[in-house]
């Protein structure tokens, strides 16, 4: 008996390696997959602006990295005693403008340096619906719980999305001549927009991405949306809100990422690191037993072997864990 289609993501022509530097941008799903990559010690920077859902806010953020922008007090606004940026997620908000700007500009500098030398930019688009500030017609990346009366909502056209991404990529390819771009569309359904409106939004994103992938050589598409919506296709793979994929669904998509997007050598290394991670999570009944001490020594030696073979991996904390205990 089969409970899902068993759809397999096609392998990328250009695969991701452990030696690559990765910048991930976009929706909360980007953070889920980015977190998996980070757990396995890939060199990742995830959402330097915080979570962003719409393609225009994402391209604007990337443009600020390309231009080396540093934010000033003029870029902030105050609401409910906190200072916020319309470009950034609320995790950058602070009680003082100095604190907010310090956090924002530190992330800006790190993102600019990463983008200049990145091997991969992974963009997860969430929604083609945008919120626009009425007072100046500015598309915002986050509403920061400002009353809804301050905004109006509209749906981007395919032409707007394609133009924004196209313009950004031309600048990016001139700035970083080796970078590859991997697009995904988030399977998270924004039902507050309405089911019909959410489906229209996803269709616009999918059409835009596929248009661009066909146009550029270094652009690729990974079907995260299809894996959850069309392959799993069941509410048991969602959290209680029936909107966000649950851990089972995310792990399923992650397994497909490993198969389709990673080089064969990186897959082997990832499985080794996953085994070491599981060992680090082991909680013994008797930590002082000779059996457990041998377990620690064995895995400390495994970590050293990986570090010797792959000196770019930052496994010092793992090694310290096994040696310290």
N, C-alpha and C positions, 0 to 999 in steps of 0.2 A: 504494500500500500504506500502510495506517495502522497506527501503532504505539501510539497512545493515543487516548482518546475525543475529545480536543479540547474538553473541557468549559470553558465560559467563565463566570467568576464574574459574577453579576449586579451591575450598578452600584449603588452606594449612593445612597440618596435624598439624604443630606447628605454632601457630599464634603469631603475634606481639602485645605486650601490651604497655600501656603508661609507665609502670615501666621499660621497656627495654631501654638499651643504643644501639644506632644504628650508624654504620659507613658506609657511602655510598661512593663507588668508581666507577669511569669510565667516560662515555661519558657525553655530555651535557644533555642527557635525565635523567641521574642520578641526575643532579642538579635540573631539573624540578620537579621530584618526591620528591627529598630531600627537595626542597623548600616548597612543599605542606605539608610535614611532619613537617617541622619547623614552618610553619604558624600556625599549630594546636598544637604547643608546645610539640612535641615529642623531646626527648633528642637525637639530631643528630649532627654528624660531617660529613661534606660533602667535599670530594675531597681535602685532605690535600696537595696533589701534584698539585692541579688544575685538569682541565679536561684532561683525558687520554682516548685514543680510543682503543688501541690494548691490548690484554691480557698479552703480555710479559712486557710491560711497567707498567701495573697494578700490576702484580705479583712482579716485581722488587721493586715498591714503597712499597708494603706490606712487603717485605723482609727487607727493610731499617727500617721499624717500629719495626719489630721483633728483629732486631739486634741493635736497638737504635742508628742508624747512625746519626752523626752530620756532616754536610757538611762543607768543607773548601774551600779556594780560589782555590785550585787545582781542585775542582769539577766544577768550573765555566769557562766560556769563554766570551770574549768581542766581541760584534758586534754592529755596528752603535751606539757607545757611551754607550751602556747598557751592564750590566753584566747579564748573563743568565746561566741557568742550563739545560743540555740536558734531564734531568729527569723530569723537571717541566714545567708547563704552564707558558706563558709569564706574567701572573699576578704577578709572583715572581721576574721578572726582575727589575733591578734598575740601577741608574746612578753610584752607587758605589758598590764594592763587599761587603763592610760591611753591607750596607742596605739590599742587596739581601740575604746575609747569615743570618742576624738577622730574616728576615721574614721566610725564609726557615726553619731554625732550631727551631724557635718557633712553627711552624706547625708540625715539626717532633716530638717534645716532646709531644705535645698535641695528635697527632695521635698514638704515641706509648702507651701513657697512656690509650687512648680510646680503642685501639685494645686489650690490656691486660685484659680489664674488659667488653668488649662489649658483648651484648647478640645476636646481629645480625650484620653480614657483608653483605651488599647488593652491588653486583657487576653488573654493566651494561656494557656489552661488545659492542663496536661500530663497530670495523673493524678488520679483520684478515690481512689486508694489513699494512705493516710497512715500515718506511723509515730508511735506514741504512747509517750511515756516512761512506763515502768511505775511509777516511784516517785510520780508525781503525776497520771497520766493526761493529760499535756499533749501536744498535737500539735506536732511539731517541723517547722520549715522545712528543716532540714538535720541529718543525723546526725553530722557531723564525725568520722567513722571511729570513733565510740564503739562498743564491741562490741555485736553485734546482740542479745545477751541482755538489754540494757537497755531494749529496745523490744518492742512487739508491733505487728503490722500489721493494719489493718482497711480495709474499703472504705466510703467515705461513701455514704449514701443520696442519692437525688435530692432528697428533702425537705431534707436537711441542706445540700446545695449551694445550692438555691434560697433557703432561708431566710437563709443567710449572705450571699449576694450581694444579696438583696433588702434586708436590713437595712442593709448598707453603702451601697447606692445611694440609699436614702431620706435617709441622713445626707449623702451626697455632693451630691445635688441641692439640698439646703437650703444647703450650704456653697458650692457653685459652680453657679449657676443657668443657666450657658450650656454646661456640659460635655456632650459626647456620648461614648458608650461603644461601642467596637467590640470584639466578642468573636471570638476564633479558638480552635480546638482544635488543639493541636500534633500534627503527623503523626508525631512520634517515637514509636516503639513501645517500651514498657518491658517487654521480653521477660523480664527477671529476675523480674517479677511472674508470668510465665506468659502464654502467648498467649491463652488463654481469659480469664484475669483481666484482661489488658490490654484486650481487646475489650469486656468488661463495663464496665471503667473509662471507656473512651472513650464508650460508649453513655450512661452516666450523665451525663457532661459535656455531650454533645450534647443530650440531652433537657432538661437543666437550662437550658442557654443558650437553646434555642429557646422554652422556656416563658417566660423572662424577656423575650426580644426581642418576643414577641407582647404582653407586658403593658405595656411602656414605649415611649413614642414616640421617645426619644432613644437607643435601643439598636439596634445593628446586628450583623450576623454576616457574617464573611468566611470562605469555605470553604477555608482552607488545608489542613485535614485531607483533604477530599474531592479536592482537586487532586493531592495526592501519592498517597494510598491508592487512589483509584478512577480517577483520570484517567491519571497516569503508570503506576502499578501494575506496577512492574518493579524488580527488585533492582539493575539497572544505574544506577538513580537514587539509590542509597544508598551511603554510605561502606562501608569494608571491614567494619565491625561489623554491617552489614545492619540497622541500627537508625536511624541518623541520615541524613536526606536529604543528598545530596552537593551540590556547588556548582551542578551543572546543574539539579537539582531546585529548589534555593533561588532560582536566577535565574529559573526558570520561574514560580514562585509570585510572585516580585517583579514580573515583567512583568504578572501578573494584578492585583497590588495597584495598580500604576500605572494600568492601564486602568479598574479598577472603583472605586477609592477616591479618586483624586485629581481635582480640578477640571480642566477643559480647559486653563485658563491655567497651572495648576501643572504639568501634563504638559509643556506647551511649554517652560516654564522649566527643568524637570528635564532635558529632552533637551539644552538648551543647556549646562547645568552638566555633564552627563555628557560632552559633547564637550570641554569645558574640562578636565575631570578626565583624560580620555584624553590630551590634549595635555601635561598636566603629567607624565604617566608616560612620555612619549616620551624615548628616550635616543639622541641624535644620534651619528653616526659621527665628525663633526668639529664640536664645540661652537663653535669660533671661526669657522666659515664664515659668510659674509654671508647665505646662505640660512637658516641656523638663527637668526641674529640677527633676521632679518625675521620668522621664525616666532614668536619670543618677543615681539617688539613687537606683532604682530597679536593674539596671545592676551592680552597685557597689556591691550590696548585693549578686547577683548571682556569681560574681567573688570571693567574700569572701567565699561563700559556697563551690565552687570548690576547692579553696586553702586549706580550712579546710579538705575536704575529700581527697585531693590529694596534700599533702604538697611538693612533689617532683617537681610539676609544677611551673615554674617561670613566674607567672602571675602578678608580681609587676607592670610592665609598664601598663598593662591593668587597674589594680586597680587605679593606679595613674591618668590615663587618666579620668576615670569616677569621681573620687573624686576631682580632680583639677578643672575640669570644673564646 
